[in-house]
């Protein structure tokens, strides 16, 4: 469930960013070529995620997400203090 939610948010965010960059005139051939260069690593990650999903779905996903949130929250607080 977490993977599909993150994938949906990333897709929506990527499409929205592309639309707004195009509307602002900031999306040219160079940016499109750089985006295409990222497709092979994306596909490798997609393939690898299928293998690691079994490992993470053994009750470790929740702990990993909570740990990431805790670290991110601490970083934001520290940045605000400093």
C-alpha positions in Angstrom: 0.0 0.0 0.0 2.8 2.4 0.8 4.6 1.7 -2.5 1.6 2.3 -4.6 0.7 5.6 -2.7 4.3 6.9 -3.2 4.3 5.9 -6.8 0.9 7.7 -7.4 2.2 10.9 -5.6 5.4 10.8 -7.6 3.6 10.4 -10.9 1.1 13.2 -10.1 3.9 15.5 -8.9 6.1 14.8 -12.0 3.2 15.4 -14.4 2.3 18.6 -12.6 5.9 19.8 -12.5 6.2 19.1 -16.3 3.0 21.0 -17.1 4.0 24.0 -15.0 7.6 24.1 -16.4 6.2 23.9 -19.9 3.7 26.7 -19.2 6.6 28.8 -17.8 8.7 28.1 -20.9 11.3 26.3 -18.9 10.9 22.8 -20.5 13.1 22.5 -23.6 14.8 19.8 -25.5 17.7 19.7 -23.1 15.5 19.0 -20.1 13.6 16.3 -22.1 16.8 14.6 -23.0 18.0 14.6 -19.4 14.7 13.2 -18.3 15.0 10.4 -20.9 18.5 9.7 -19.6 16.9 8.9 -16.2 14.7 6.2 -17.6 17.2 3.3 -17.5 17.9 3.9 -13.7 14.2 4.2 -13.1 13.5 0.8 -14.8 16.4 -0.8 -12.9 14.9 0.5 -9.7 11.5 -0.7 -10.6 12.8 -4.2 -11.3 14.9 -4.2 -8.0 11.9 -3.0 -6.0 10.0 -6.1 -6.9 12.7 -8.2 -5.3 13.1 -6.1 -2.2 9.3 -5.7 -1.6 9.1 -9.2 -0.1 11.8 -8.3 2.4 10.3 -5.0 3.4 6.7 -6.4 3.6 7.7 -8.6 6.6 6.6 -6.0 9.0 9.6 -3.8 8.4 8.0 -1.2 6.2 6.1 0.5 9.0 9.2 0.7 11.1 11.3 2.0 8.2 8.7 4.7 7.4 8.4 5.8 11.0 12.2 6.0 11.4 12.5 8.0 8.2 9.7 10.4 9.4 11.4 10.8 12.8 14.8 11.6 11.2 13.2 14.0 8.8 11.3 15.7 11.6 14.4 16.0 13.7 16.3 17.5 10.8 13.6 20.1 10.2 13.6 21.0 13.9 17.3 21.3 14.0 17.3 23.4 10.8 14.8 25.7 12.4 16.8 26.1 15.6 20.1 26.7 13.9 
